[in-house]
Amino acid sequence: MDTGHGKGKSPGYFGRMWLSCSLEQKVRYISRSAAAVVILSIAANILVAGFGMREFSSVLRNNSQTLSFWSAMSEESNAFVSLVNDGNEENRMKFETARNGAVSALRSLPFDYGKIGAERYAGTWSISNLYENYARARDEFLEMDEDDQDYLERLYTIYRVQGYLGTHAARLEQMTVEMGNESYQRQQPLLVMVPIISILWGAAALLMLRWLKQSVSRSIVRPVVELAEDSRRIGENDFSGPDIQAEGDDEIASLVRAFCTMKASTKGYIAALTEKHEAEKQLDAVRLQMLKNQINPHFLFNTLNMIASTAQIEDAGATEKMITALSRLFRYNLKSTDSVMPLERELKVVQDYMYLQRMRFGQRLSCSYDCRPDTLEVLVPSFALQPLVENAIIHGISPGSQGGRIHIRSWMRGRRLWISVADTGIGIDEERLVEIQEALKQGDEKATGVGLGNIYRRVHGMYQDGEVFLYSRKGCGTVVQMAFTGEALK
């Protein structure tokens, strides 16, 4: 793949500076640029929203306050009329509530000369003084009796003052609305400019992001894609593709150069392996011929039988039995070319092997069997039990001073055959047990031993539902179980 890097127009100042940056610096610059775009965009939005909301909120608040006083004054006037017409307790309570609302609304009116201006300040001051005089006259009237001489005169005076207060409140509301409109007209050009500035800033940010995208694509993404494509071809054993070209001195460029070097080395290494493989094939052929020239195993088998006959003649019974057992083991090894054997035959091999081991260990070693009759004719992998028994003796019982016992069981669970080989040896500590179990799954015979690893691989390979389990406890012993669906001997 020819990427064409290094051809055409040479990069400018910023391009050269970008190519000289490390990958970490590029990521940092990109992150900071993206963060700056986001932060400034958020700040611009907050500025626009805050600027507009602050001014509009002030106008709406002023309108609401003056309108609230106007409404409160109207409610108080209506409640006063109801109280004058019928002075019952309910009307008195309504009047007091309306009066308190009017006083509260009056106190809430803006009264800052610098903020509301001279005209609104004068209007608010007039309302405040007029209400104060009105409240005094109103309270004095409420203390009078209807039979008093000037009762009606004072009542109509209060009605007129209430009308004046309503008129002043309406004028104050009108002035507040006009002042809000003037404020909006003054700020409208600024409100128009802010979106324009935001649009210009957004356009500049988009241009910057576009440049960053092109730079990242040219110096990071494209080399990585080409690396992946070349790696795929190499995975298919195709080394014919051209070397990838990379610009700059960052980690991606270093990775590309190292990849090209590794590609060339691997290509040469494969060629060397091919030559070595051919040489090993020739060497294996020579070794096979050498094995054929070694002693014929049948000669050894016949010799063992002759020694056993001699021991019988010399009345060496123990020696005869040992040699006979060894001979049977050797004969089974020579004649067992099939991959499966009946379980009963595998058990006989174990019995011969245990006889030889008991001659070595004496009373320190014992073996018991609990095999269900319906399992004896089931075909099992050949040499599946003897290596497990040998492991139990070598690694479990032999290291201990007290000896031990081996117990072999077999039973059917449905159509599956279960075989268990348990010993009372020294056991395996938990950490080592986990290592062996993992090594079995990975096929690492260096960690598991050839015997156990071979059985694990054969059981899983020969049977779709084949399983091998390993249990152990330090100081208590070890159990190996096999389970698979086997066929009976026909």
For each residue, the residues with C-beta under 8 A, 3 or more apart:
1: 226 229 230 241 242 244
2: 242 245
3: 222 223 226 244 245
4: 7 8 245
5: 245 246 247
6: 245 247
7: 4
8: 4
9:
10:
11: 14 15 16 18 19
12: 15 16
13: 16 17
14: 11 17 18
15: 11 12 18 19 215
16: 11 12 13 19 20
17: 13 14 20 21
18: 11 14 15 21 26 215 219 248
19: 11 15 16 219 247 248 249 250
20: 16 17 248 249
21: 17 18 25 26 29 248 250
22: 25 26 249 250 251
23: 26 27 220 250 251 252
24: 27 28 251
25: 21 22 28 29 250
26: 18 21 22 23 29 30 215 216 219 220 250
27: 23 24 30 31
28: 24 25 31 32
29: 21 25 26 32 33
30: 26 27 33 34 212 216
31: 27 28 34 35
32: 28 29 35 36
33: 29 30 36 37 208 209 212
34: 30 31 37 38 209
35: 31 32 38 39
36: 32 33 39 40
37: 33 34 40 41 205 208 209
38: 34 35 41 42
39: 35 36 42 43
40: 36 37 43 44 201 205
41: 37 38 44 45 198 201 202 205
42: 38 39 45 46
43: 39 40 46 47
44: 40 41 47 48 194 197 198 201
45: 41 42 48 49 198
46: 42 43 49 50
47: 43 44 50 51 194
48: 44 45 51 52 191 194 195 198
49: 45 46 52 53
50: 46 47 53 54
51: 47 48 54 55 187 190 191 194
52: 48 49 55 56 191
53: 49 50 56 57
54: 50 51 57 58
55: 51 52 58 59 183 184 187
56: 52 53 59 60
57: 53 54 60 61
58: 54 55 61 62 183
59: 55 56 62 63 180 183 184
60: 56 57 63 64
61: 57 58 64 65
62: 58 59 65 66 110 116 176 179 180
63: 59 60 66 67 173 176 177 180
64: 60 61 67 68
65: 61 62 68 69 105 108 109 110
66: 62 63 69 70 109 169 172 173 176
67: 63 64 70 71 173
68: 64 65 71 72 105 108
69: 65 66 72 73 102 105 106 108 109 127 169 172
70: 66 67 73 74 166 169 170 172 173
71: 67 68 74 75 105
72: 68 69 75 76 98 101 102 104 105 106
73: 69 70 76 77 102 105 162 165 166 169
74: 70 71 77 78 166
75: 71 72 78 79 98 101 102
76: 72 73 79 80 95 98 99 101 102 162
77: 73 74 80 81 162 166
78: 74 75 81 82 98
79: 75 76 82 83 91 94 95 97 98 99
80: 76 77 83 84 95 98 138 158 162
81: 77 78 84 85
82: 78 79 85 86 91 94 95
83: 79 80 86 87 91 92 94 95 142
84: 80 81 87 155
85: 81 82 91
86: 82 83 91
87: 83 84 91 92
88: 91 92
89: 92 93
90: 93 94
91: 79 82 83 85 86 87 88 94 95
92: 83 87 88 89 95 96
93: 89 90 96 97
94: 79 82 83 90 91 97 98
95: 76 79 80 82 83 91 92 98 99
96: 92 93 99 100
97: 79 93 94 100 101
98: 72 75 76 78 79 80 94 95 101 102
99: 76 79 95 96 102 103
100: 96 97 103 104
101: 72 75 76 97 98 104 105
102: 69 72 73 75 76 98 99 105 106 131
103: 99 100 106 107 135
104: 72 100 101 107 108
105: 65 68 69 71 72 73 101 102 108 109
106: 69 72 102 103 109 127 128 131
107: 103 104
108: 65 68 69 104 105
109: 65 66 69 105 106 124 127 128 172
110: 62 65 115 116 120 124
111: 116 121 124 125 128
112: 115 116
113: 116 117 118 121
114:
115: 110 112
116: 62 110 111 112 113 120 121 124 179
117: 113 120 121 179
118: 113 121 122
119: 122 123 175
120: 110 116 117 123 124 172 175 176 179
121: 111 113 116 117 118 124 125
122: 118 119 125 126
123: 119 120 126 127 168 171 172 175
124: 109 110 111 116 120 121 127 128 172
125: 111 121 122 128 129
126: 122 123 129 130 168
127: 69 106 109 123 124 130 131 165 168 169 172
128: 106 109 111 124 125 131 132
129: 125 126 132 133
130: 126 127 133 134 161 164 165 168
131: 102 106 127 128 134 135 165
132: 128 129 135 136
133: 129 130 136 137 161
134: 130 131 137 138 158 161 162 165
135: 103 131 132 138 139
136: 132 133 139 140
137: 133 134 140 141 154 157 158 161
138: 80 134 135 141 142 158
139: 135 136 142 143
140: 136 137 143 144 154
141: 137 138 144 151 154 155 158
142: 83 138 139
143: 139 140
144: 140 141 148 151 154
145: 148 151
146: 151
147: 151
148: 144 145 151
149:
150: 153 154
151: 141 144 145 146 147 148 154 155
152: 155 156
153: 150 156 157
154: 137 140 141 144 150 151 157 158
155: 84 141 151 152 158 159
156: 152 153 159 160
157: 137 153 154 160 161
158: 80 134 137 138 141 154 155 161 162
159: 155 156 162 163
160: 156 157 163 164
161: 130 133 134 137 157 158 164 165
162: 73 76 77 80 134 158 159 165 166
163: 159 160 166 167
164: 130 160 161 167 168
165: 73 127 130 131 134 161 162 168 169
166: 70 73 74 77 162 163 169 170
167: 163 164 170 171
168: 123 126 127 130 164 165 171 172
169: 66 69 70 73 127 165 166 172 173
170: 70 166 167 173 174
171: 123 167 168 174 175
172: 66 69 70 109 120 123 124 127 168 169 175 176
173: 63 66 67 70 169 170 176 177
174: 170 171 177 178
175: 119 120 123 171 172 178 179
176: 62 63 66 120 172 173 179 180
177: 63 173 174 180 181
178: 174 175 181 182
179: 62 116 117 120 175 176 182 183
180: 59 62 63 176 177 183 184
181: 177 178 184 185
182: 178 179 185 186
183: 55 58 59 179 180 186 187
184: 55 59 180 181 187 188
185: 181 182 188
186: 182 183
187: 51 55 183 184 190 191
188: 184 185 191 192
189: 192 193
190: 51 187 193 194
191: 48 51 52 187 188 194 195
192: 188 189 195 196
193: 189 190 196 197
194: 44 47 48 51 190 191 197 198
195: 48 191 192 198 199
196: 192 193 199 200
197: 44 193 194 200 201
198: 41 44 45 48 194 195 201 202
199: 195 196 202 203
200: 196 197 203 204
201: 40 41 44 197 198 204 205
202: 41 198 199 205 206
203: 199 200 206 207
204: 200 201 207 208
205: 37 40 41 201 202 208 209
206: 202 203 209 210
207: 203 204 210 211
208: 33 37 204 205 211 212
209: 33 34 37 205 206 212 213
210: 206 207 213 214
211: 207 208 214 215
212: 30 33 208 209 215 216
213: 209 210 216 217
214: 210 211 217 218
215: 15 18 26 211 212 218 219
216: 26 30 212 213 219 220 221
217: 213 214 220 221 222
218: 214 215 221 222 247
219: 18 19 26 215 216 222 223 247 248 250 252 253
220: 23 26 216 217 223 224 252
221: 216 217 218 224 225
222: 3 217 218 219 225 226
223: 3 219 220 226 227 244 246 252 253 255 256
224: 220 221 227 228 252
225: 221 222 228 229
226: 1 3 222 223 229 230 244 256
227: 223 224 230 231 244 255 256 259
228: 224 225 231 232
229: 1 225 226 232 233
230: 1 226 227 233 234 241 244 259 263
231: 227 228 234 235
232: 228 229 235 236
233: 229 230 236 238 239 240 241
234: 230 231 237 238 239 263 266
235: 231 232
236: 232 233
237: 234 270
238: 233 234 241
239: 233 234 263 266 267 270
240: 233
241: 1 230 233 238
242: 1 2
243: 260 263
244: 1 3 223 226 227 230 256 259 260
245: 2 3 4 5 6 256
246: 5 223 252 253 256 257
247: 5 6 19 218 219 253
248: 18 19 20 21 219 252 253
249: 19 20 22 253 254
250: 19 21 22 23 25 26 219 253 254
251: 22 23 24 254 255
252: 23 219 220 223 224 246 248 255 256
253: 219 223 246 247 248 249 250 256 257
254: 249 250 251 257 258
255: 223 227 251 252 258 259
256: 223 226 227 244 245 246 252 253 259 260
257: 246 253 254 260 261
258: 254 255 261 262
259: 227 230 244 255 256 262 263
260: 243 244 256 257 263 264
261: 257 258 264 265
262: 258 259 265 266
263: 230 234 239 243 259 260 266 267
264: 260 261 267 268
265: 261 262 268 269
266: 234 239 262 263 269 270
267: 239 263 264 270 271
268: 264 265 271 272
269: 265 266 272 273
270: 237 239 266 267 273 274
271: 267 268 274 275
272: 268 269 275 276
273: 269 270 276 277
274: 270 271 277 278
275: 271 272 278 279
276: 272 273 279 280
277: 273 274 280 281
278: 274 275 281 282
279: 275 276 282 283
280: 276 277 283 284
281: 277 278 284 285
282: 278 279 285 286
283: 279 280 286 287
284: 280 281 287 288
285: 281 282 288 289
286: 282 283 289 290
287: 283 284 290 291
288: 284 285 291 292
289: 285 286 292 293
290: 286 287 293 294
291: 287 288 294
292: 288 289
293: 289 290
294: 290 291
295: 299 300
296: 299 300
297: 300 301 330 334
298: 301 302 334
299: 295 296 302 303
300: 295 296 297 303 304 330
301: 297 298 304 305 327 330 331 334
302: 298 299 305 306
303: 299 300 306 307
304: 300 301 307 308 323 326 327 330
305: 301 302 308 309 327
306: 302 303 309 310
307: 303 304 310 311 323
308: 304 305 311 312 320 323 324 327
309: 305 306 312 313
310: 306 307 313 314
311: 307 308 314 316 317 319 320 323
312: 308 309 315 316 320
313: 309 310
314: 310 311
315: 312
316: 311 312 319 320
317: 311 320 321
318: 321 322 359
319: 311 316 322 323
320: 308 311 312 316 317 323 324
321: 317 318 324 325 355
322: 318 319 325 326 355 356 359
323: 304 307 308 311 319 320 326 327
324: 308 320 321 327 328
325: 321 322 328 329 352 353 355 356
326: 304 322 323 329 330 352 356
327: 301 304 305 308 323 324 330 331
328: 324 325 331 332 348 349 352
329: 325 326 332 333 349 352 353 356
330: 297 300 301 304 326 327 333 334
331: 301 327 328 334 335
332: 328 329 335 336 345 349
333: 329 330 336
334: 297 298 301 330 331
335: 331 332
336: 332 333 341 382 383
337:
338: 341 382
339: 381 382 462
340: 379 380 381 382 462 486
341: 336 338 345 346 379 380 381 382
342: 345 346 376 377 378 379 380 489
343: 346 347 371 375 376 377 378 379 380 410 417 419
344: 347 348 376 377
345: 332 341 342 348 349
346: 341 342 343 349 350 380 382 383 384 385 386
347: 343 344 350 351 369 371 376 385 408
348: 328 344 345 351 352
349: 328 329 332 345 346 352 353 383 385 386
350: 346 347 353 354 367 385 386 389 408
351: 347 348 354 355
352: 325 326 328 329 348 349 355 356
353: 325 329 349 350 356 357 386 389 390
354: 350 351 357 358 365 367 389 406
355: 321 322 325 351 352 358 359
356: 322 325 326 329 352 353 359 360
357: 353 354 360 361 365 393
358: 354 355 361 362 365 366 367
359: 318 322 355 356 362
360: 356 357 365
361: 357 358 364 365 393 397 398 403
362: 358 359 365
363: 366 403
364: 361 397 402 403 404
365: 354 357 358 360 361 362 393 397 403 404 405 406
366: 358 363 403 404 405 406
367: 350 354 358 389 405 406 407 408
368: 405 406 407 408
369: 347 407 408 409
370: 407 408 409 410
371: 343 347 375 376 408 409 410
372: 375 376 410 411 412
373: 376
374: 377 378 412
375: 343 371 372 378 410 411 412 417
376: 342 343 344 347 371 372 373 410
377: 342 343 344 374 488 489
378: 342 343 374 375 412 417 486 487 488 489
379: 340 341 342 343 486 487 488 489
380: 340 341 342 343 346 384 385 417 419 482 486
381: 339 340 341 384 455 458 459 462
382: 336 338 339 340 341 346
383: 336 346 349 386 387
384: 346 380 381 387 388 419 455 458 459 482
385: 346 347 349 350 380 388 389 408 419 421
386: 346 349 350 353 383 389 390
387: 383 384 390 391 451 452 454 455
388: 384 385 391 392 421 451 452 455 480
389: 350 353 354 367 385 386 392 393 406 408 421
390: 353 386 387 393 394 451
391: 387 388 394 395 396 449 451 452 480
392: 388 389 395 396 397 406 421 423 425 478
393: 357 361 365 389 390 396 397 398 406 423
394: 390 391 398
395: 391 392 398 399 425 478
396: 391 392 393 399 400 404 423 424 425 426 427 477 478
397: 361 364 365 392 393 400 403 404 406 423 424 425
398: 361 393 394 395 425
399: 395 396 425 426
400: 396 397 403 404 425 426
401:
402: 364
403: 361 363 364 365 366 397 400
404: 364 365 366 396 397 400 423 424 425 477
405: 365 366 367 368 423 424
406: 354 365 366 367 368 389 392 393 397 421 422 423
407: 367 368 369 370 420 421 422 423
408: 347 350 367 368 369 370 371 385 389 419 420 421 422
409: 369 370 371 418 419 420 422
410: 343 370 371 372 375 376 417 418 419 420
411: 372 375 417 418
412: 372 374 375 378 415 416 417 418
413: 416 418 483
414:
415: 412 485
416: 412 413 465 483 484 485
417: 343 375 378 380 410 411 412 482 483 484 485 486
418: 409 410 411 412 413 481 482 483
419: 343 380 384 385 408 409 410 481 482 483
420: 407 408 409 410 479 480 481
421: 385 388 389 392 406 407 408 479 480 481
422: 406 407 408 409 477 478 479 480
423: 392 393 396 397 404 405 406 407 477 478 479
424: 396 397 404 405 476 477
425: 392 395 396 397 398 399 400 404 477 478
426: 396 399 400 474 475
427: 396 472 473 474 475 476 477 478
428: 432 433 436 472 473 474 478
429: 432 433 474
430: 433 434 474
431: 434 435
432: 428 429 435 436
433: 428 429 430 436 437 470 472
434: 430 431 437 438
435: 431 432 438 439 447
436: 428 432 433 439 440 447 448 452 470
437: 433 434 440 441 470
438: 434 435 441 442
439: 435 436 442 443 444 445 446 447 448 453
440: 436 437 443 444 448 452 453 456 468 470
441: 437 438
442: 438 439
443: 439 440 453 457
444: 439 440 447 448 453
445: 439 448 449 450 453 454
446: 439
447: 435 436 439 444
448: 436 439 440 444 445 452 453 456
449: 391 445 452 453
450: 445 453 454
451: 387 388 390 391 454 455
452: 387 388 391 436 440 448 449 455 456 470 480
453: 439 440 443 444 445 448 449 450 456 457
454: 387 445 450 451 457 458
455: 381 384 387 388 451 452 458 459 468 482
456: 440 448 452 453 459 460 468
457: 443 453 454 460 461
458: 381 384 454 455 461 462
459: 381 384 455 456 462 463 466 467 468 482 484
460: 456 457 463 466 467 468
461: 457 458 466
462: 339 340 381 458 459 466 484
463: 459 460 466 484 485 486
464: 485
465: 416 483 484 485
466: 459 460 461 462 463 482 483 484
467: 459 460 482 483 484
468: 440 455 456 459 460 480 481 482
469: 479 480 481 482 483
470: 433 436 437 440 452 478 479 480
471: 478 479 480 481
472: 427 428 433 476 477 478 479
473: 427 428 476 477
474: 426 427 428 429 430
475: 426 427
476: 424 427 472 473
477: 396 404 422 423 424 425 427 472 473
478: 392 395 396 422 423 425 427 428 470 471 472
479: 420 421 422 423 469 470 471 472
480: 388 391 420 421 422 452 468 469 470 471
481: 418 419 420 421 468 469 471
482: 380 384 417 418 419 455 459 466 467 468 469
483: 413 416 417 418 419 465 466 467 469
484: 416 417 459 462 463 465 466 467
485: 415 416 417 463 464 465
486: 340 378 379 380 417 463
487: 378 379 490
488: 377 378 379
489: 342 377 378 379
490: 487
